[in-house]
Each structure stands twice: as structure tokens, then as C-alpha cells.
């Protein structure tokens, strides 16, 4: 009883198997949304989720949505959203709160030029955005490893002792269609 999912689907017949060239299927529609109650999940799967000793998760929810269907231009499109929010726990006598939500999103649409992608992860410790196609695109990322480690280690036992520093990444990619060689350039700080 830790999760709730609602789904509706419409499948074309005969079923068209997705491929790398056409990962989104014309005529297939899916609308799924749900949530996971994190304290109930931890209680049901204690051995799988390494919550710190003396720490009890008191609230927190994972909300998700998956959509697949026609875009406004009637092209096949998909959207995935994942949000982790409201995470709170009690460690000993101390109240722990992770106030900023973690949001992950992915949108894809078939266009005359091919598959178009937009992805993002937004949190107080990360800002990652990517967009483009399989042939060319751009990735920009900022990740504060110290803040991520500090926040995670309040709630769970980490398999590493420390994470420190910041990652800043900017990258472009381009597939040369005549040689089928993927070229990438970027900077990592």
C-alpha cells in the first residue's frame, strides 16, 4: 500500500515495435500517473533502502507521470516527469527536512528531421539540461557534490565516505552522417 498508479492506454493493432529510428509509436497512447509514499516504501523494503540508523522517515513522496501520444502537430510524442518532494525524517531528536524538490523531466517528439529530445534535472544541488536529437545537441550541467553528499547522508547510509566539489559541464555533440562518427566537445570544471 505504498504506491498508487492510474493508467490508461490505447494500443494500435497490429502492434508496432519501437526501434532506434522510431522509438515513439504512431497511434499508441499512454497516460500514467502515480505516487509512492516513501515512509511506507522504506517500511516495506527496509533491507533494500539503507536509511541511517536511528533515522525514521516521516514524510516524502515520489510523484511520476508518463505520457505518450500525439503532439499538437499530431506527431508521436512522449513526456516523463518525476518529482521527489516533502522529504522529512527524525534522526534521534532532530527533525530533518529536505525542502527543495528534485524534478526530473524528459520530453521527446518525432519531427520530420527525426527524434527531438529535451531533458532536465533540477534540484538545489543540480541543474542539468540537455536538448537536441540523436544527431546533434547540447548538454549543460551544474552539480554540487558537497551539497548532494551532505543532504543524502542525513537520510541514508552512503557507500562512500565523502563527495566534495562542484561539477560544471558544457558539451555539444554532432553525428557526421557521412562517416557515422559522433564528435563531442565540451568543458568540465
PEWOZI-V598775 format. One record per residue. N is the residue number from 1. SS is DSSP state (2 for helix, 1 for strand, 0 for the rest). PHI is phi in whole degrees, 0 to 359 (* if undefined). D_CENTER is the distance of its C-alpha to the mean C-alpha in Angstrom with 2 decimals. Layout:
# PEWOZI-V598775
[[N	SS	PHI	D_CENTER] [N	SS	PHI	D_CENTER]]
This chain:
# PEWOZI-V598775
[[1	0	*	23.47] [2	0	264	20.21] [3	1	223	18.08] [4	1	225	18.80] [5	1	224	17.68] [6	1	238	19.39] [7	1	216	19.33] [8	1	225	21.61] [9	1	219	22.01] [10	1	226	24.61] [11	0	252	25.27] [12	0	287	27.64] [13	0	231	30.57] [14	0	290	31.02] [15	0	291	27.40] [16	0	264	26.09] [17	0	281	24.05] [18	0	298	21.08] [19	0	224	21.71] [20	0	297	20.44] [21	0	286	22.67] [22	0	227	21.70] [23	0	288	18.25] [24	0	253	18.45] [25	0	259	21.54] [26	0	297	24.14] [27	0	89	25.26] [28	0	270	22.36] [29	1	233	20.94] [30	1	218	18.32] [31	1	224	17.43] [32	1	233	15.53] [33	1	213	14.58] [34	1	190	14.77] [35	1	211	14.48] [36	1	235	14.97] [37	1	276	17.66] [38	2	297	16.80] [39	2	300	20.53] [40	2	290	21.55] [41	2	296	18.98] [42	2	298	20.27] [43	2	296	23.80] [44	2	280	23.33] [45	0	226	21.77] [46	0	305	23.38] [47	0	286	23.85] [48	0	268	20.22] [49	0	244	18.78] [50	0	281	20.77] [51	1	296	21.48] [52	0	302	24.14] [53	0	301	27.76] [54	0	65	29.28] [55	1	242	25.92] [56	1	237	25.21] [57	1	289	22.01] [58	1	253	23.41] [59	1	201	20.56] [60	1	149	16.84] [61	1	221	14.65] [62	1	254	11.25] [63	1	248	11.24] [64	1	220	9.57] [65	1	213	10.98] [66	1	230	11.44] [67	1	236	14.24] [68	1	215	16.31] [69	1	173	19.70] [70	1	286	21.93] [71	0	279	21.07] [72	0	302	23.83] [73	0	268	25.51] [74	0	72	25.39] [75	0	275	23.27] [76	1	299	20.63] [77	1	214	17.20] [78	1	218	13.81] [79	1	215	11.06] [80	1	232	7.86] [81	1	229	6.91] [82	1	222	5.76] [83	1	232	8.20] [84	1	247	10.01] [85	1	214	13.47] [86	1	67	17.12] [87	1	284	17.08] [88	1	220	20.78] [89	1	208	23.04] [90	1	241	26.67] [91	1	243	27.65] [92	0	66	31.41] [93	0	254	32.64] [94	1	262	29.86] [95	1	275	27.27] [96	1	251	23.77] [97	1	223	21.33] [98	1	255	17.86] [99	0	282	18.39] [100	0	275	15.53] [101	0	286	12.36] [102	1	257	8.86] [103	1	236	7.02] [104	1	237	3.76] [105	1	221	5.63] [106	1	217	7.20] [107	1	231	10.95] [108	1	222	13.55] [109	1	213	17.29] [110	1	280	20.33] [111	1	237	22.95] [112	0	303	26.43] [113	0	275	25.27] [114	1	123	22.50] [115	1	288	18.76] [116	1	245	17.15] [117	1	237	13.47] [118	1	223	11.69] [119	1	224	8.23] [120	1	206	7.52] [121	1	227	6.41] [122	1	230	9.41] [123	1	203	11.22] [124	0	292	14.83] [125	0	257	14.32] [126	1	210	11.96] [127	1	215	11.91] [128	1	234	10.38] [129	1	222	11.22] [130	1	221	12.12] [131	1	206	14.29] [132	1	139	17.07] [133	1	226	17.98] [134	0	292	18.53] [135	0	276	21.84] [136	1	201	21.01] [137	1	179	18.48] [138	1	220	17.45] [139	1	233	14.92] [140	1	233	15.39] [141	1	217	13.95] [142	1	225	15.36] [143	1	221	14.69] [144	1	262	17.25] [145	2	294	17.62] [146	2	296	20.51] [147	2	292	18.80] [148	2	301	15.80] [149	2	296	18.50] [150	2	298	20.66] [151	2	289	18.21] [152	2	298	16.86] [153	2	292	20.45] [154	2	292	21.73] [155	2	255	19.95] [156	1	231	19.60] [157	0	282	21.72] [158	0	269	20.13] [159	0	283	21.47] [160	0	234	22.42] [161	0	275	24.94] [162	0	213	23.71] [163	0	229	21.12] [164	0	222	22.62] [165	0	103	22.35] [166	1	231	20.14] [167	1	244	18.41] [168	1	234	18.79] [169	1	225	18.08] [170	1	228	19.09] [171	1	213	19.35] [172	1	240	20.58] [173	1	228	20.90] [174	1	209	23.60] [175	1	264	24.87] [176	1	279	28.64] [177	0	294	29.52] [178	0	282	33.06] [179	0	253	32.26] [180	0	54	28.74] [181	1	250	27.86] [182	1	271	24.54] [183	1	249	25.26] [184	1	225	22.96] [185	1	220	24.02] [186	1	179	22.55] [187	1	221	23.15] [188	1	236	21.76] [189	0	241	23.20]]
